Amino acid sequence: MKFLITGIEGFVGPHLEQYLQSQDCEVVGTFLEMNSPPPNYIKMDITDASEVSSVMAQVQPEYIIHLAGFSSVGKSFEHPELCQKINVEGTKNLLDGVIQHHLKPKILIISSGEVYGKPNKTPITEMLQFHQLLLMHLHG
């Protein structure tokens, strides 16, 4: 199985890479800024549609785990345009690249627990997340 992990240089990426490799999976990672990256890493700016398309053509992943993104909720309020460009337009570039090259990977787009608002109880289970999303949708 061939995995592409975008934003592999972040907090989660190296741990995920190690786990997948322990399961005999091939892992290719993308990074924006990194000194001395390993050979299975490719420099890619998620906001550059042509770079993203090129990586999709080169890697042709069976699975994509999309970690590249503006992760700080607080900083997203300080820099909303940059957050929009990276998280929304960057994700669109990734999906467009998949379509452009007729790929059919399974895709996991990582987010934040912040999208669910303040939980009514903890731990936040998947069912509780579903119910909170449904309530947010119904009540605007």
C-alpha positions as MATLAB code, in Angstrom:
seq = 'MKFLITGIEGFVGPHLEQYLQSQDCEVVGTFLEMNSPPPNYIKMDITDASEVSSVMAQVQPEYIIHLAGFSSVGKSFEHPELCQKINVEGTKNLLDGVIQHHLKPKILIISSGEVYGKPNKTPITEMLQFHQLLLMHLHG';
ca = [
       0.000    0.000    0.000;
       1.309    3.429   -0.936;
       0.510    6.318    1.403;
       1.036   10.008    0.786;
       1.215   12.088    3.955;
       1.008   15.820    3.320;
       2.677   17.988    5.941;
       4.709   15.054    7.202;
       7.128   17.336    9.057;
       4.490   18.350   11.611;
       3.776   16.830   15.015;
       1.733   13.822   13.856;
       3.529   13.031   10.585;
       6.704   11.319   11.833;
       4.737    9.099   14.236;
       2.272    8.128   11.531;
       5.094    7.428    9.085;
       6.842    5.179   11.594;
       3.642    3.234   12.273;
       2.783    2.775    8.598;
       6.300    1.627    7.775;
       6.092   -0.897   10.623;
       3.033   -2.279    8.807;
       5.085   -2.675    5.595;
       3.441    0.286    3.883;
       5.286    2.547    1.466;
       5.202    6.136    2.693;
       5.919    9.296    0.736;
       5.714   12.563    2.612;
       5.429   16.167    1.532;
       6.972   19.054    3.398;
       7.230   22.805    2.976;
      10.392   23.630    4.906;
      12.858   21.066    6.150;
      16.625   20.718    6.406;
      18.002   17.434    5.042;
      14.738   15.626    4.287;
      14.824   11.846    3.785;
      14.697   10.548    0.199;
      11.015    9.593    0.474;
      10.031   13.229    1.172;
       9.037   15.702   -1.560;
       9.022   19.475   -1.168;
       5.537   20.762   -1.951;
       3.646   23.979   -1.321;
       0.015   22.928   -0.854;
      -1.097   26.375   -2.087;
       0.629   25.870   -5.456;
      -1.780   23.881   -7.640;
       0.890   22.955  -10.202;
       3.240   21.602   -7.500;
       0.430   19.574   -5.972;
      -0.574   18.205   -9.379;
       3.025   17.239  -10.099;
       3.294   15.353   -6.797;
       0.022   13.513   -7.467;
       1.306   12.447  -10.894;
       4.645   11.344   -9.460;
       3.426    9.491   -6.361;
       0.031    8.129   -7.467;
      -0.940    7.214   -3.901;
      -3.508    4.624   -2.897;
      -4.094    6.501    0.367;
      -3.679   10.165    1.262;
      -3.500   11.440    4.815;
      -3.764   15.199    4.586;
      -1.960   16.805    7.517;
      -0.718   19.948    5.735;
      -2.639   22.831    7.132;
      -2.803   25.852    9.357;
      -3.205   24.111   12.698;
      -3.368   26.905   15.260;
      -6.945   27.994   15.890;
      -5.749   31.151   17.650;
      -3.420   32.110   14.803;
      -6.167   31.394   12.270;
      -8.074   34.339   13.746;
      -4.944   36.503   13.527;
      -4.294   35.502    9.880;
      -7.644   34.463    8.368;
      -6.602   34.994    4.730;
      -3.527   32.804    5.120;
      -5.561   30.152    6.917;
      -8.137   30.192    4.094;
      -5.410   29.916    1.465;
      -3.686   26.974    3.136;
      -6.592   25.010    4.605;
      -9.311   25.573    2.022;
      -7.514   26.352   -1.233;
      -4.679   23.931   -0.414;
      -7.118   21.100    0.236;
      -8.923   21.959   -3.005;
      -5.577   21.784   -4.847;
      -5.004   18.323   -3.404;
      -8.436   17.073   -4.451;
      -8.126   18.696   -7.884;
      -4.777   16.936   -8.383;
      -6.389   13.603   -7.561;
      -9.159   14.238  -10.100;
      -6.793   15.606  -12.748;
      -4.690   12.432  -12.698;
      -7.677   10.059  -12.450;
      -6.527    8.704   -9.107;
      -8.860    6.950   -6.683;
      -7.126    7.040   -3.313;
      -8.862    6.808    0.009;
      -8.388   10.240    1.611;
      -8.324   11.238    5.270;
      -8.394   14.985    5.917;
      -7.317   15.738    9.456;
      -9.034   18.524   11.350;
      -9.256   19.746   14.917;
     -11.562   19.015   17.806;
     -12.246   22.760   17.749;
     -14.676   22.216   14.842;
     -17.127   20.610   17.281;
     -17.191   23.508   19.719;
     -17.206   23.011   23.478;
     -18.256   19.430   24.241;
     -21.203   18.723   26.540;
     -19.284   15.814   28.048;
     -15.982   14.007   27.734;
     -14.486   11.911   26.385;
     -15.617   13.051   22.956;
     -16.633    9.839   21.211;
     -17.318    9.557   17.491;
     -21.046    9.287   18.189;
     -20.948   12.425   20.335;
     -19.081   14.220   17.537;
     -21.748   13.143   15.060;
     -24.547   14.392   17.316;
     -22.821   17.743   17.893;
     -22.284   18.228   14.156;
     -25.904   17.365   13.486;
     -27.097   19.867   16.113;
     -24.806   22.569   14.725;
     -26.199   21.930   11.253;
     -29.828   21.964   12.380;
     -29.500   25.078   14.544;
     -27.062   27.036   12.370;
];
